[in-house]
Amino acid sequence: VIKSIAESVERGQSLTNSLKPYDNIFNELFINMVRAGEVSGKLEDVLKQLYKQMKKEHKLRAKVRGALTYPAVIFVAMVGIGMGVMIFVVPKMIGIFEGVDMELPLMTRILISISDFITNNGIITVVSLILIIFAIIKIIKTKQGKYYFNLAILKVPIISGIVKKINLARFARTMSSLLKTDIKIVESFEITANTLGNVHYKNSLIDAAEKVKKGQEINKLLLAY
């Protein structure tokens, strides 16, 4: 890719236009900052700023992965233990319950029914779980599904705090980098919006950009969100 970009520049193309065909590698923020650097004649400074930005982003992602590893392991362990109980423990207890001449509580009857189904229909259960997980992933990828999923994430204890801090950190760092170039404040808001992972933060920033165009003060806008 870099060799192809070098050949494009040698043919007289600007670095910005040479990067655009590879927007899956060089994102909108990267390309727009390079464009600003070329226009202002401060390309070297902009590239140094991009290097710092990408390094900080890498560190942030590493911290997030580290923070989420423990809860993920606990969740997987809970699911595994739950399935083990339903498959191996509950069936052995059914015989005890059958020998007792009394009506079992509703939750116990439901638990026994689920255990029976899983034990007698192992393949169907596994296939159903895979299909459910696949369907959830497909729904989350839709616009409406992503909207409600991101909203739900912001309501989950602990995880919501992590998500908020990630998005605020990206907002502050990206805006800081863009404001050091000649990119206008409204365009900076719009570019920054596309770097945020949560759709609600993204929509809020796009809405804020529209209000800045109309002359509203940034500090008052941020307080509104």
Secondary structure per residue as TSV (DSSP state, phi and psi in degrees):
chain	resnum	aa	ss	phi	psi
A	1	V	-	360.0	-45.2
A	2	I	H	-65.0	-37.3
A	3	K	H	-63.3	-42.2
A	4	S	H	-64.1	-40.0
A	5	I	H	-64.7	-41.9
A	6	A	H	-60.6	-42.5
A	7	E	H	-65.2	-38.0
A	8	S	H	-64.4	-42.0
A	9	V	H	-65.6	-39.2
A	10	E	H	-63.7	-27.8
A	11	R	T	-81.0	-1.9
A	12	G	T	106.3	-0.5
A	13	Q	-	-74.7	150.2
A	14	S	-	-71.9	159.2
A	15	L	H	-62.6	-36.6
A	16	T	H	-59.6	-49.9
A	17	N	H	-67.1	-28.3
A	18	S	H	-72.7	-28.0
A	19	L	H	-81.8	-28.8
A	20	K	G	-56.2	-38.6
A	21	P	G	-63.1	-16.0
A	22	Y	G	-114.6	44.2
A	23	D	T	-69.2	-12.1
A	24	N	T	-75.7	-16.8
A	25	I	T	-103.6	-49.6
A	26	F	S	-100.0	105.5
A	27	N	-	-71.8	-179.9
A	28	E	H	-59.3	-41.6
A	29	L	H	-59.9	-47.5
A	30	F	H	-60.4	-50.0
A	31	I	H	-65.1	-42.1
A	32	N	H	-67.9	-35.9
A	33	M	H	-69.4	-37.5
A	34	V	H	-63.8	-41.6
A	35	R	H	-59.8	-44.4
A	36	A	H	-64.0	-38.1
A	37	G	H	-65.3	-38.2
A	38	E	H	-68.0	-41.6
A	39	V	H	-66.4	-41.3
A	40	S	H	-85.4	-13.0
A	41	G	T	79.9	16.1
A	42	K	-	-116.7	40.5
A	43	L	H	-61.4	-40.1
A	44	E	H	-61.6	-44.1
A	45	D	H	-63.9	-40.1
A	46	V	H	-64.6	-41.7
A	47	L	H	-65.4	-36.9
A	48	K	H	-64.0	-39.9
A	49	Q	H	-65.9	-39.3
A	50	L	H	-64.3	-39.4
A	51	Y	H	-59.4	-46.8
A	52	K	H	-62.6	-41.0
A	53	Q	H	-61.7	-46.7
A	54	M	H	-68.4	-35.5
A	55	K	H	-65.3	-43.3
A	56	K	H	-66.6	-37.8
A	57	E	H	-63.6	-40.6
A	58	H	H	-62.6	-43.7
A	59	K	H	-63.7	-40.2
A	60	L	H	-62.8	-45.2
A	61	R	H	-63.0	-38.3
A	62	A	H	-63.6	-41.2
A	63	K	H	-65.1	-40.1
A	64	V	H	-65.0	-45.7
A	65	R	H	-59.9	-41.3
A	66	G	H	-64.4	-39.5
A	67	A	H	-69.2	-31.9
A	68	L	H	-92.7	-11.0
A	69	T	H	-62.8	-48.6
A	70	Y	H	-60.9	-51.0
A	71	P	H	-59.2	-36.0
A	72	A	H	-65.8	-42.2
A	73	V	H	-63.9	-43.0
A	74	I	H	-61.6	-43.2
A	75	F	H	-63.1	-46.7
A	76	V	H	-62.1	-41.4
A	77	A	H	-63.4	-41.6
A	78	M	H	-62.5	-43.6
A	79	V	H	-63.6	-43.7
A	80	G	H	-62.4	-44.6
A	81	I	H	-64.7	-40.9
A	82	G	H	-60.8	-44.7
A	83	M	H	-65.2	-38.7
A	84	G	H	-63.3	-40.4
A	85	V	I	-63.7	-44.1
A	86	M	I	-66.4	-33.1
A	87	I	I	-87.6	-39.2
A	88	F	I	-108.4	-35.5
A	89	V	I	-87.6	-52.8
A	90	V	H	-58.7	-44.5
A	91	P	H	-56.2	-35.3
A	92	K	H	-71.4	-26.3
A	93	M	H	-83.4	-18.8
A	94	I	H	-60.2	-40.2
A	95	G	H	-59.9	-37.3
A	96	I	H	-66.1	-44.3
A	97	F	H	-65.5	-36.7
A	98	E	H	-66.2	-28.0
A	99	G	T	-81.4	-6.1
A	100	V	S	-98.7	123.1
A	101	D	-	-85.4	74.3
A	102	M	S	-158.2	155.6
A	103	E	-	-80.1	126.7
A	104	L	-	-79.1	153.1
A	105	P	-	-60.9	155.0
A	106	L	H	-56.4	-47.2
A	107	M	H	-62.2	-37.1
A	108	T	H	-65.7	-42.2
A	109	R	H	-64.1	-39.7
A	110	I	H	-64.2	-43.8
A	111	L	H	-60.4	-43.2
A	112	I	H	-65.0	-40.9
A	113	S	H	-63.9	-42.5
A	114	I	H	-64.5	-43.6
A	115	S	H	-61.4	-43.5
A	116	D	H	-59.5	-44.5
A	117	F	H	-63.7	-46.3
A	118	I	H	-63.9	-42.5
A	119	T	H	-65.7	-40.7
A	120	N	H	-88.2	-15.7
A	121	N	-	-134.1	54.5
A	122	G	H	-57.3	-47.7
A	123	I	H	-64.7	-44.8
A	124	I	H	-61.2	-40.5
A	125	T	H	-63.0	-46.6
A	126	V	H	-63.5	-46.4
A	127	V	H	-62.1	-41.6
A	128	S	H	-63.2	-42.9
A	129	L	H	-62.4	-42.3
A	130	I	H	-62.8	-43.8
A	131	L	H	-65.0	-39.5
A	132	I	H	-63.9	-45.6
A	133	I	H	-62.2	-43.7
A	134	F	H	-62.2	-42.7
A	135	A	H	-64.4	-40.7
A	136	I	H	-63.0	-42.9
A	137	I	H	-62.3	-43.1
A	138	K	H	-63.9	-40.8
A	139	I	H	-65.0	-42.4
A	140	I	H	-62.3	-30.2
A	141	K	H	-75.4	-17.0
A	142	T	S	-74.6	161.1
A	143	K	H	-61.9	-48.3
A	144	Q	H	-69.6	-39.5
A	145	G	H	-63.5	-41.9
A	146	K	H	-64.4	-37.5
A	147	Y	H	-59.9	-50.9
A	148	Y	H	-72.9	-33.2
A	149	F	H	-65.4	-45.9
A	150	N	H	-63.7	-34.8
A	151	L	H	-66.7	-42.1
A	152	A	H	-64.4	-39.3
A	153	I	H	-59.2	-37.2
A	154	L	T	-72.0	-9.0
A	155	K	T	-101.7	-12.1
A	156	V	S	-79.7	127.0
A	157	P	T	-57.9	149.0
A	158	I	T	70.5	-59.3
A	159	I	H	-62.3	-39.6
A	160	S	H	-59.9	-39.6
A	161	G	H	-63.7	-40.6
A	162	I	H	-64.8	-45.5
A	163	V	H	-61.9	-43.6
A	164	K	H	-61.6	-44.6
A	165	K	H	-66.1	-38.1
A	166	I	H	-61.4	-48.3
A	167	N	H	-67.4	-38.9
A	168	L	H	-67.7	-38.4
A	169	A	H	-64.1	-43.1
A	170	R	H	-65.5	-40.3
A	171	F	H	-61.0	-51.6
A	172	A	H	-64.3	-43.7
A	173	R	H	-69.4	-42.2
A	174	T	H	-67.3	-44.7
A	175	M	H	-62.2	-39.3
A	176	S	H	-59.9	-43.7
A	177	S	H	-66.5	-42.7
A	178	L	H	-68.9	-36.7
A	179	L	H	-71.1	-14.6
A	180	K	T	-83.1	-5.5
A	181	T	T	-105.7	-171.7
A	182	D	T	-94.9	15.8
A	183	I	-	-73.6	134.2
A	184	K	-	-67.4	155.7
A	185	I	H	-61.4	-40.3
A	186	V	H	-65.4	-44.4
A	187	E	H	-65.0	-34.6
A	188	S	H	-62.2	-41.2
A	189	F	H	-61.8	-44.7
A	190	E	H	-66.3	-40.5
A	191	I	H	-67.3	-43.9
A	192	T	H	-61.5	-36.9
A	193	A	H	-56.6	-36.6
A	194	N	T	-77.0	-8.7
A	195	T	T	-92.7	-10.7
A	196	L	-	-84.5	138.1
A	197	G	S	-80.0	-30.5
A	198	N	S	-91.7	127.3
A	199	V	H	-63.3	-28.3
A	200	H	H	-71.8	-38.8
A	201	Y	H	-66.5	-40.3
A	202	K	H	-61.2	-48.1
A	203	N	H	-62.9	-38.4
A	204	S	H	-64.0	-39.9
A	205	L	H	-71.3	-37.8
A	206	I	H	-64.9	-41.1
A	207	D	H	-63.6	-40.1
A	208	A	H	-63.6	-38.3
A	209	A	H	-61.2	-40.6
A	210	E	H	-64.6	-37.1
A	211	K	H	-73.9	-31.1
A	212	V	H	-65.3	-36.8
A	213	K	H	-58.1	-33.4
A	214	K	T	-85.3	1.6
A	215	G	T	99.8	6.6
A	216	Q	-	-75.2	150.3
A	217	E	-	-77.0	140.9
A	218	I	H	-64.2	-43.7
A	219	N	H	-61.8	-36.8
A	220	K	H	-71.3	-35.4
A	221	L	H	-64.8	-45.0
A	222	L	H	-65.0	-35.6
A	223	L	H	-65.5	-30.8
A	224	A	H	-69.1	-21.5
A	225	Y	-	-105.0	360.0
